Structure formats: C-alpha cells, structure tokens
Amino acid sequence: MINMEELETQIEVEDSSELRKKKINNIKIYPIYRALTWDLLFYYSIIYLFFIIEKGMSVLQVFQIDAFYLAFKAIVQIPSTMIIEKLGKRRSLIIANFVLAIHILVIMLAPNFVWLIVSQALCAVAFVIKGTCETDMLYDSIPHGEKRGVKFSKIEGKATSMYYYIDAITAFASGFLFVINSYLPLILCFIVALITFFISTKFENIQEKADKIQIKEEIRDVKNSFRKIFKSKRLVSLLIFNIVFIFMIKALQVFRNTTLIAIGIPEQYFGVIFSIMGLIAGISARNQGRIHKKYKNRTLGFLAKPLATSCLLMGVILLFNMPMGVTLPVTLILFTVQYLTKGPYYTLIKQYLNNFTDSKTRVRISTANNLAENIVVSILIFILSYIVEMIPISYSLLGVGAVSLIVVIFLLDYMKKTVGKKPEEYSKSDFLVKL
C-alpha cells in the first residue's frame, strides 16, 4: 500500500507551498478519476451484441471497427502530442474526456457503418490524449527518487483494480439492461463519461506550459527523439512485445463474444460472465506489484504465454464441438486465464517503459509506443477480419493462438539479452533522461 503521509512529506521537502498543494491534489484525485475512466464502463460486455443486433453489423465489420479505431489512433498520435505540448496536459485531458462522451452519443445515433467509423475517430483522439496525459500527470506529481516507479505502479495498480471492480458491477448490470433496452447501457456509459469530464477539471498542471510550438520544429524534434528511442534495444524489445500482447488482447475481445454466441449462451448472461471476469482482472491488477516481485525478469513471459495458449485452446474446444457441460466450464477457465494476464499488464508495461526517463521523455516514449502499437495492430486486425470471414472461428482461434505462442517464445528468448538487466549493465542509449 502507498503511504500518503510519507508521499506528502517528501513533496513538502522538494517543492514550494503552491506546487506541493497541486501535487498532493493530483495524487488524491487520480485513483478516483482513473477508476472511472481507465476504460469505458457499461460498454464492453454488450457492445458486440449492440453492433450485431441493433446496428446489423457482421463479425467482419466488428473486427474492422476495432481496426479503424487503432488506425485512427496512429494517425492522430503526433498531432495529439503537439496539442498536449501546446495546451498542457490538464486542458488536453479535459478536452479528451469531453470528446469521449460525444463519441458515445455518435454510436447511439449512428444510422450506418460510416458513422460508426466516425465514432471511432473521435474515440481515438480521446484515448490517445488520455493515454499520454493521465499516467504522466501522476508521475509528475510523485516525488523523485529510486522508488518513484514503484510508487507510481502501486497507485496506478490500485486505481486499475478499482476500475475492474466497478467494471464488474456495471458489466453485470449491462447484460440485463441490454435485454430490457439495448440503448440503456450506452446511456449510462455516456453519463459516466460526463462525470469523468467534470472530475478531470479538478487536476492541476505541474509542468510549465511549453513555449509556442512551431510545427516544423516539433516534427523535427519528434523525429530526433524517435531515433534515440529506437537506438535503445531495451525499448525496442518492449515496444515489439507490447504490439504482440495488445494484438492478442484486441483479437480476443471479439473472439470471446463470438465464442459465447457459438456455444449458445443467452444474451443476458454475457454481462454476468464479463462481470466475474472483471473482478478477476481487478484482483490480478491489484497484485501486479507482487507478480513483478515474484517473477522479476520473467514477468512478461508469465503473462504472455498463458494468454497465447488460452487462445489456442479455445480453438480446440470449438473445433471438437464438445457438449455444453464440457465446453462452457473449460471456456470460462480460459477466459479467466486471459483476464488474469490482462489485469496487471498495462500497469507493468508502463512501469518498464518509464524506467530511466523524465517527463518529456515519457511523452515521447508513449507516443512512439502508441504509434508502433496502433499501426501494426490495426493492420493485423484488418487481416484477421478477412480471415475470420473466410474460415470458421475455431480455425481462426487455433491460428492466432499458435502463431502468437511461437512469436512470444522467440521474442522472450531475445529479450533475455535486452530487458531486465541491472542499471549498470545497460548501454548509454538505454538511459533516456534527456533526449
């Protein structure tokens, strides 16, 4: 647990009275804010059904919605970074939360597939800005020191686990609300988005706003920063690993829903199942520190191998068309494995990426990571959408699981030489405190 009194004492030693109040304010607000806005509430347990039933989309189009979202995130990444540096993190975050609420409205009112794509463009802008600003605002507020990353992970892990618990409750309700009226969960999602918009106005700026930005200079600065980032074997390894892991997570989001429909689960129980999974993810996220402490350099392998294997086994279950009494329990066990690995991953990968950095460098690394992740994963999801259209879901799961597992094994073997070493064992290019 984070000792707030100890943190406040450290802040008092480091900073002026005004700056101290701002930092303490941000640290206190952050867990509540993050618990409500880490991701969309009342959304994921029913959105697949909403697209298929209410909007009349095919599985191909659902995959493409995700692919378009990731592609848009790549497109708006650098412009969003410039917006953040021009307006500051606080103002950018407020705008992002407002846009996120509008995107929910567009989904509800969308008359066709094109408008749903527009909604994903808005969602991409919102989450790119949020993804860059949110955790960095917390990091800026935590006192400097050797354990800064650990303190960040504890606060972030607590907030993330709180989100999963809240998500479990809202997911449980969403399934039954969807049966009453398919728009009810999205209306509640919109209301929560408005609440987080108002909470975001309570944050305080810690970093001074940058001088007026010249677009050409900013692009040149970004390019130079990226060159230095990609010279770090440690960061490149982590960026590639993140691409593989996020691809598995995104693919399984659709695969899980498709699997439940394939084995004949009624719509109202989707929310029940995903609420239980949310609780599992919350418990796992809360214990990310223990996982890291226990597995150390093997943590990423501990998370990735079971995730890929679960995808492979889901394909096996569907392929052999086993009785419901066998299929459902085994499928739920595999879902559990997926949520156990997903829960702590986001916090841990941010901790690893943020090591040996300062505030500006973290923004650059976040930008590079988001660009690499979104460009590659969007292409892979587009390809996967056509594969799923052509071949049965069981073979698609088998293929994704098998290929992912092979890639993960080879990648982890390579990362033994580049990640998880002692500070003195890294080269100068891996220390990116100043870019």
N, C-alpha and C positions, 0 to 999 in steps of 0.2 A: 504493500500500500504506500501511496505517496504521502509524506508528512507535509501538510500545507503550512504549518507553523515554521518548519525548517526552511521550506522554499521561500516564504515571506521574509525570513531573517536574512537569507542570502541575498534576496533582492534589495533589502534595505541597505546592506553593506555596499552593494555595487552601484546603486542608482540614486538620482535625485528624488526628492519627495514626489514631484509630479509624475515622473517616469515610473516610480515604484508603484504608485496607485494604478497606473494604466496596466502594468504587467500583472499585478495581483487581480485586477478586474478581469483581464482576459483569461487568466488561468481558472478563475472561478466560473466564468460563463461557459468556457469551452466544453466541458463534459456534457452539460445540458444541451447546448446547441448541437454538438456533434452527435449525441444520442438520437436527436430528432431528424438530422439532415445528413447522416453518413450515407444514406441512400433513401430512395423513396419508400414511404410506408403505405400500406393498403394497396400495393401495386403489383409486386412480382408474383404473388400466389394466384392472381386472377388475370393478369394482362394477356397471357397466352390465350385463355378462353375468350377474353373480350375481343381480341383480334380475330380469332377463328369464328366465333359465334355471332358477335354483334356486328363486326365490320366485314365478315365474309372473306377473310384472307385465307390463303393456302399456307402450308408449312414452309414452302419455298419463300413466300413473301415475309413470313415471320422471321426467318433467318436473315433475309435481306434487310429488314428493318434494323436488326442489330448491326449488320454490316454497314449500312448507310450511317448509322449513329457513330460508329468507330471512324469511318472515313471523314465525316464532318469534324470529329474531334481532331483529326490530323490537320485538316485544312485550317481550322481556326486557332491552332495551338500558338503559332508565332504572333499573329495579330492580338490574341488574348494576352500574351506575355507583355507586349508593348502597352496594351491598355492598363494592365496591372502596374507597370512601372510609371505610367503617366498619371493615373488616378490614385494610386496607392492601393494597398491590399484591402483596407476596410471598405472603401467606396466600391471597389470592384466586386467584393463579396456581396454587398447589398444588392447591386445590380444583378448579379448572377442568381441570387435567390428569387428575385422578382421574375426574371426570365424563366426560371424553372417552374414557377407557379403558372405562368402563361402557357407553357408547353403542355401542361396537363389539360388546360382548357381546350387547346387546339386538338388534342387527341379525342376528347369527348365530342367536339363539334365537327370533326373531320368527315367530309362527305365521301372521300375516296382515298386511295392509296397514296396519291401525290401529297395530300395534306398531312397524312401520317408521316411522310418523309420530311415535310416542313417541320413537324413537331420534333423530329429527331435532330434537326439542325439547331433548333432552339435549345434542346436538351444538351446538345454537345457544347454549345457556348457556355451554358450554365455550369456544367460539370468540369469543363477544362479550367475555368476560372476558379471554381471552388476547390478543385484538386490541387491547384497551385498555391492558393492563398490560405486555406484553412489550417492545415498542419503547420505551415510555415509561420503563421501568426502565433501559434502555441510555442513553436521552437524559439521564436524571437523573444518570448516572454519568460522562458526558463533561464535561470542563472547559468553563466558559463562555468565549465568545469569538466572533469573527466567523465562524470556520470550523467552528463547532460542528455545523451542519447537514451540512457536507461530510464531517466525520469520522464522524458518525452514518451517512451514506449509504454510506461506504466499508466500515464494519464490517457494516452490515446487508446491503450488496450481497455481501460476501464470504460471509456466513452463508447468504444466499439461494441463491447459486450452489452452495455446498456441498450444500444441500438438493437442488437439482436433479440434481447428480451422483449423490447417494445414491438419489434417487428413480428415476433412470435404471436403476441396478443392480437395485433392488427391482422396478421395473416389468418389466424383462426376465425376472426370475425368476417374477414373478406369473403371467404368461401360461401358462408350462409347469406351474407348481404348480396352477393352476386346472384344467387338463386332468386332472391326477392326482387331485385332490380340490378341489372348489370352495371348501371352507372353509379350506384351508391358508393362502392369502394373508391372510385376515382374522384368523386366529390369530396370524400373525406381526405384523400391524398392531397387534393388542392388546398383544403383548409389547413392541413399540417404545413404545406409549403408556404402558405401565407404567414403562419405563426413563426416559422424559422426565418422568414424575411424580416419580421419585426425584431426578433432576437438578434439578428446579425447587425442591426443598427446600434446595438449596445457595445460592440467591440471598440477598442481604441487602437489608433495607429501607434506602433512602436518605432518603426523605421521612418526616417525623414523621407518626404516625397522627393523623388528624383527631379533633376532639372528638366527643362523642356526637351523632349526627345526628337531628334531628327531621324526619320525613318531609315534613311540610308546608313547612318551611323549605327542605329540599333541593329539592323540586319547584319552589318559587318561584325558588330560585337557578338551577336548570336553565333555567327559562323565561326569566329575565332574561339569562342567558348566551347562549341561543339567539337572543334578539332582537338582541343585539350582534353575534353571529356573522353573522346574516343581513343585517345592515346593511353588511357588507363585500362589495363587488362582487367582489373578488378571490376570497374564499372561496366565495361563491355560484356563481361560474363554475366553480371547481374541483369543487364538490360535484355540479353538474349533469353536468359532463364525466365524473366518476367513475361516475355512475349509468349513463350510456350505455356506457362502456367495460366495466364489470362485467356489464351485461346481455349484451353480445356474448360475453364470456368464458363466462358461465354457459350461454348458448344453445349455444355451440359445443362445450361439454363433452359434451352429449348428441348433437349433430349429428355430431360426429366418429365416435362409436361407431356411430351409425345408418348413416352413410355407408360405413364399413368392412363392415358386415353387408350393405348393399345391393350392394356390388361383389364380395361373395363371399370375403372374407378369412377364413381359418380362425381359430378362437378362440385357439390357442396363439401366433399371431403378433401379436395385439393388444399383448401385453407387449413384444415386440421393437420394434414400431413406436413405442410410447409411451416406451420407454426411450431410444431415439435422440432423440425429441423432448425428453425431459427433459435430455439432455446439451446439446442446442442451447439450451434455455431457461437452463441453468446458465451457459453461456458468455456468453449475452446479459446475464444478470443481473450477472455478474462485471464486465462492461464498461459498466454503467449510468452510471458517472461519465464515461467517455469520450463516451458518447452525449449526455449532458447538456451536456458541454463543447463538443461539436461543433455540436449543433443549438440549444442555448440555448432561446430563446423558441419555437422550432419543434419542440421535443422531443415534446410531446403529439400534435401533428399527425403527426409522423414515425411514432409508434406506432399511432395510431387509424386513419388512412386505409388502410394496408395490411391491418389486421385486418378492417375492414368489407369491403374489396374481395375478400379471400380467401373470405369467406362467400358473397358474390355469385357468385364464380367456381366454388365448389363446387356451387352450384345449377345453373350452366350445364353443368358436366361430367355431373352426374346426369341432367339434362334430355335431353341428346342421346344418352345411353346408348352411350357410346363403348366400343371394345374394351378389355379389361383392360390390354393393353400400353400404352395411352394413358391410361386412367383412373387406374390406380394411381400411376404416376410423377407425374402432374400433381397428384393428390390429396395425395401426400406432400410435394410442393413447397409446396402451400397450407397444409398442417399446419405445415411448417417456418416459414413466414411468421407464423403465429399464435403459435407458441412463441417466436419471436424477439421479438415485440412484447410478449408476456405476461411474459417473464422479468424485464425491468428495471422494468416499470410500477409494481408495488406499492411498491418502494422509492422511486421518484421521486415518486409522488403523495404519499407520506407526508412526504417532504422538503419539497415545495411547501406542503402543508397546515400543516406545523410551523413555517414561517418566521414570525418576529415573535411568538413565543409564549413562555410559561413553562410550568412543569409542570402546574399546574391547568388552564390554558387548553388545553393539548394534550389532556387528558382530555375537556374539553367539546367541542372540535372533533372528536375521534374519535367521541364519542357522537352529535353532530349528523350527521356523515358516515355513520356506520353506520345511523342511523335513516332518513335520506333514501335511502340506497342500498338497504336491505333492504325498506322499504315499497314503493318504486316498482318495484324489480326483481322482487320477488315477484309483484306484480300483473301485470307484463309477462310473466313466465314462466307464470303461470296462464293468461293469454290465449293465449300461444303454444302451450301444451299442447293446447288445444282446436283451434287452427288446424292443428297437425300431425296431429291425429286426423282432420280433415276433408279435408285436401288432401295430395297427395304430398309427400314430403320435399324433392324438388327445388324445387318452388314455394315451400315454406316457407323454404328457404335463400335463394332469389332475393329473396323479400320482405324477410326480415330484413336481408340484405346491402344491398339497395338503400335501404331506409328508414334504416338505420344510417349509411350513407355520406352521405346527404343531410343528416341531422341533424348529423353530425360536421363537415361542411363549413361549415354555417351557424353552429354553435357556436364553431368555431375562429376564424371571422371576427369574432364578437362578442368573443371573449376577447383579441383584439389590443388592445382598449381597457382591459382589466381585469387581465390577468395578464402577468408577465414584465417589469414596469417596474422602474426604479431605485427604491431605498427612498424617496428624497425626492419621487418622483412620486406616491406613494400618499397617500390621504387618511388622517386620523387614525383613522377607523373600521376601517382595514385593519391597524392595529397593536394586536394583542390581547394584549399582555403582561399587562395587568390587566383582568379582566372584572368 
